[in-house]
Amino acid sequence: MRGVLWLVAIGWLSAASGGCAMGAPKNWVLFSEVRGTVLMHGKPVEGAEVIETARVSANDAKNRVHRAVTGADGTFHFPAILKPLGWLWRMLPGQPVAKQSIVIRFQGIDYEAWRHGKLTFEANTELDGQPLDFACELTDKPSVEGTHDGICKPVGSGAGSKA
């Protein structure tokens, strides 16, 4: 019983001071903010359904899904997917694991746009600190680059992943 009270006291002190044990943040970023453009033969695709999933459990109810439909300019946007961490989870050591995927559905075909295993709590670690800003060419074959694969390629200066 004394051990449980000690654990509760440490958790309360950590929460009251605004600190987090083990350096863990108050939220786990399951999927960083994503922006992208869907293209076919280099031209924007209107009306493509884009489905973003952050899978953290075999129980589908615990997984997070965002959906968007591209406009005339072919663009889509998803805000970051966050999971609040209670004080106990912030105190315990552990390894976060989120299986990320983006699927683009267009004219009855599903395109594997992005797959990545996220192993950190922080934002923008998928591409080593770069924002997730993609060009997704539907005529490309999915390829592996670093720790992710799919048809979406980072755009902008310095975007990329370590191999």
MITIMAR-502969 format. One record per residue (C-alpha): residue in three letters; z, y, x. Coordinates in Angstrom, 3 decimals, always signed. Layout:
BEGIN
PT    r        c3        c2        c1
PT  ala         Z         Y         X
...
This chain:
BEGIN
PT    r        c3        c2        c1
PT  met    +0.000    +0.000    +0.000
PT  arg    +0.854    +2.374    +2.842
PT  gly    -2.663    +1.843    +4.299
PT  val    -4.289    +2.857    +1.016
PT  leu    -2.157    +6.011    +0.792
PT  trp    -3.035    +6.882    +4.381
PT  leu    -6.764    +6.469    +3.619
PT  val    -6.448    +8.645    +0.505
PT  ala    -4.546   +11.319    +2.476
PT  ile    -7.201   +11.427    +5.205
PT  gly    -9.954   +11.668    +2.580
PT  trp    -8.158   +14.456    +0.736
PT  leu    -7.606   +16.429    +3.941
PT  ser   -11.239   +15.980    +4.941
PT  ala   -12.490   +17.082    +1.513
PT  ala   -10.022   +19.993    +1.310
PT  ser   -11.085   +21.306    +4.704
PT  gly   -14.755   +21.035    +3.787
PT  gly   -15.249   +18.672    +6.705
PT  cys   -16.890   +15.293    +6.746
PT  ala   -15.688   +12.386    +8.774
PT  met   -18.212   +10.753   +11.077
PT  gly   -20.432   +13.834   +10.808
PT  ala   -21.966   +12.682    +7.527
PT  pro   -23.214   +15.435    +5.200
PT  lys   -22.229   +15.823    +1.555
PT  asn   -25.701   +14.722    +0.440
PT  trp   -28.001   +12.036    +1.746
PT  val   -31.640   +13.182    +1.796
PT  leu   -33.392   +10.062    +0.488
PT  phe   -36.817   +11.724    +0.694
PT  ser   -37.509   +15.143    +2.198
PT  glu   -39.499   +17.753    +0.273
PT  val   -43.192   +16.771    +0.101
PT  arg   -46.338   +18.868    -0.308
PT  gly   -49.816   +17.464    -0.240
PT  thr   -53.446   +17.606    -1.247
PT  val   -55.405   +14.653    -2.606
PT  leu   -59.018   +14.609    -1.437
PT  met   -62.115   +12.463    -1.969
PT  his   -64.906   +12.971    +0.562
PT  gly   -63.069   +16.121    +1.665
PT  lys   -63.040   +17.700    -1.816
PT  pro   -59.883   +18.259    -3.939
PT  val   -59.195   +15.622    -6.589
PT  glu   -58.050   +16.846   -10.003
PT  gly   -56.089   +14.552   -12.317
PT  ala   -54.701   +12.079    -9.765
PT  glu   -51.219   +10.801   -10.601
PT  val   -48.911   +10.888    -7.580
PT  ile   -45.780    +8.719    -7.695
PT  glu   -42.996    +9.190    -5.135
PT  thr   -40.238    +6.569    -4.907
PT  ala   -37.041    +6.456    -2.860
PT  arg   -35.838    +2.858    -3.076
PT  val   -32.191    +2.339    -2.096
PT  ser   -31.340    -0.672    -4.241
PT  ala   -32.763    -3.832    -5.755
PT  asn   -31.543    -2.298    -9.039
PT  asp   -34.415    -0.054   -10.208
PT  ala   -31.976    +2.142   -12.154
PT  lys   -30.471    +3.329    -8.831
PT  asn   -33.843    +4.221    -7.296
PT  arg   -35.329    +7.704    -7.638
PT  val   -38.891    +8.348    -8.803
PT  his   -40.892   +11.599    -9.081
PT  arg   -44.309   +11.913   -10.715
PT  ala   -46.915   +14.659   -10.534
PT  val   -50.549   +15.151   -11.532
PT  thr   -52.865   +17.088    -9.262
PT  gly   -54.532   +20.247   -10.543
PT  ala   -58.009   +21.569    -9.779
PT  asp   -56.970   +22.296    -6.177
PT  gly   -55.800   +18.680    -5.656
PT  thr   -52.267   +19.682    -4.674
PT  phe   -48.912   +18.114    -5.499
PT  his   -45.303   +18.946    -4.659
PT  phe   -42.009   +17.085    -4.853
PT  pro   -38.582   +18.600    -4.153
PT  ala   -36.275   +16.667    -1.846
PT  ile   -34.531   +13.680    -3.400
PT  leu   -30.807   +13.956    -2.703
PT  lys   -27.969   +11.512    -3.265
PT  pro   -24.481   +13.042    -3.321
PT  leu   -22.028   +11.219    -1.067
PT  gly   -18.413   +10.953    -2.195
PT  trp   -15.644   +11.630    +0.290
PT  leu   -15.061    +7.915    +0.897
PT  trp   -18.712    +7.315    +1.815
PT  arg   -18.578   +10.278    +4.196
PT  met   -15.568    +8.740    +5.946
PT  leu   -16.895    +5.218    +6.382
PT  pro   -19.345    +4.366    +9.131
PT  gly   -22.665    +3.066    +7.881
PT  gln   -26.409    +3.096    +8.226
PT  pro   -28.405    +4.738    +5.422
PT  val   -31.627    +2.975    +4.460
PT  ala   -34.187    +4.323    +1.986
PT  lys   -37.606    +2.768    +1.528
PT  gln   -39.960    +5.636    +0.774
PT  ser   -43.334    +5.280    -0.859
PT  ile   -46.001    +7.493    -2.365
PT  val   -48.747    +5.939    -4.477
PT  ile   -51.756    +7.869    -5.717
PT  arg   -53.331    +6.539    -8.911
PT  phe   -56.867    +7.751    -9.609
PT  gln   -59.559    +6.288   -11.866
PT  gly   -57.618    +3.048   -12.290
PT  ile   -57.086    +2.458    -8.551
PT  asp   -53.747    +2.675    -6.727
PT  tyr   -53.885    +4.078    -3.197
PT  glu   -51.039    +3.404    -0.753
PT  ala   -50.454    +6.976    +0.390
PT  trp   -47.175    +6.776    +2.342
PT  arg   -44.622    +4.125    +3.294
PT  his   -41.667    +4.797    +5.534
PT  gly   -38.139    +3.511    +6.121
PT  lys   -35.743    +6.483    +6.300
PT  leu   -32.654    +5.723    +8.385
PT  thr   -30.919    +9.119    +8.485
PT  phe   -28.996   +11.455    +6.187
PT  glu   -30.864   +14.610    +7.235
PT  ala   -33.976   +16.350    +5.875
PT  asn   -37.342   +16.240    +7.639
PT  thr   -36.511   +13.343    +9.954
PT  glu   -39.506   +11.344    +8.717
PT  leu   -41.841   +13.254   +11.057
PT  asp   -39.338   +14.153   +13.770
PT  gly   -38.357   +17.511   +12.262
PT  gln   -41.734   +18.549   +10.838
PT  pro   -42.070   +19.194    +7.077
PT  leu   -43.859   +16.589    +4.982
PT  asp   -47.141   +18.392    +4.335
PT  phe   -50.038   +15.973    +3.828
PT  ala   -53.769   +15.652    +3.330
PT  cys   -54.445   +12.370    +1.492
PT  glu   -58.098   +11.301    +1.715
PT  leu   -58.763    +8.560    -0.858
PT  thr   -61.759    +7.203    +1.099
PT  asp   -59.602    +6.475    +4.187
PT  lys   -58.166    +3.039    +4.838
PT  pro   -54.369    +2.973    +5.169
PT  ser   -53.319    +3.138    +8.802
PT  val   -50.073    +2.900   +10.744
PT  glu   -48.904    +5.955   +12.665
PT  gly   -45.514    +5.740   +14.331
PT  thr   -42.982    +4.551   +11.746
PT  his   -45.058    +5.172    +8.626
PT  asp   -48.332    +4.032    +7.143
PT  gly   -50.778    +4.986    +4.401
PT  ile   -53.696    +7.327    +3.799
PT  cys   -51.689   +10.565    +3.910
PT  lys   -51.876   +12.375    +7.232
PT  pro   -49.654   +15.280    +8.316
PT  val   -51.320   +18.697    +8.461
PT  gly   -50.279   +21.796   +10.372
PT  ser   -49.398   +22.451   +13.954
PT  gly   -47.087   +20.018   +15.670
PT  ala   -46.955   +17.593   +12.733
PT  gly   -46.845   +13.996   +13.697
PT  ser   -44.625   +11.097   +14.547
PT  lys   -43.560    +9.523   +17.790
PT  ala   -45.227    +6.160   +18.313
